[in-house]
């Protein structure tokens, strides 16, 4: 079972608040250049990215 995460308008270079919408719940993380991918890999092993 994989979750879908939809995110939009996020600049890869800057730290910012990003809202991630999954089929189960919404949650907010503080993203940095690499921290978000590390966070997602640890929390969601099977993921489907949908950039918007």
C-alpha angles and dihedrals in degrees: 000000000000129000124225117226119193120195133164144182095020119147111219095212100055136063111244144148112268128188115219119200118201131174089254105043146333120254138171127224132180105241130205131177095284105003096084096055091046090049093049094045091053096044102035116032093179109045138161114205118210110183113198 
